[in-house]
Amino acid sequence: QVQLVESGGGLVQAGGSLRLSCAVSGGIAVSMAWYRQAPEKQRVWVASITTGGATAYADSVEGRFTISRDNAQNTVYLQMSSLKPEDTAVYYCNAMILGWPRQEEYWGQGTQVTVSS
């Protein structure tokens, strides 16, 4: 059974930093990503990383957030710096898990990030 378990959310002042972690168990993660959902808004993509380490970021977080992964630990991280109140959201880990005949998509349960002004 595949599980994605996130940790690291919390309350931080504007300008501060947080690091989110997402550990995958029960399968091998191929591409991994972070999404976020602010109150009364749709879930949006934040950043993603391939098995080889290629990364991509939403314009809103480019230069402030860094996604990384530890393939041996099947874990993805999101280092968030220079946080703004508009970064407040529930952050979700997403992973494409190796399978046959195709990869399958899984989501974590979400972790709350609140940035106070």
C-alpha angles and dihedrals in degrees: 000000000000117000132179113199119190128198140166104068123132147117120312136165121249110278092030132115139238134179121214123200131196121191119198121207133178096032147036115265118222109178117010131193147171125231131180137205122200120201112290092359134105123263110264135193117256108174142336139198133196128220088261093053101256109150138199132186140197112250090244093064103028110130094014104061128053124196120202139161142207106214093190090057094037087230133137126200136199116202108198120194136171088026119199130201088250089064088070108121146107106279119214129197117221128192138177106220122210111250144143131288087005144353117271128216122235135182134206123230094255134248125229120239117188122184116194122206 
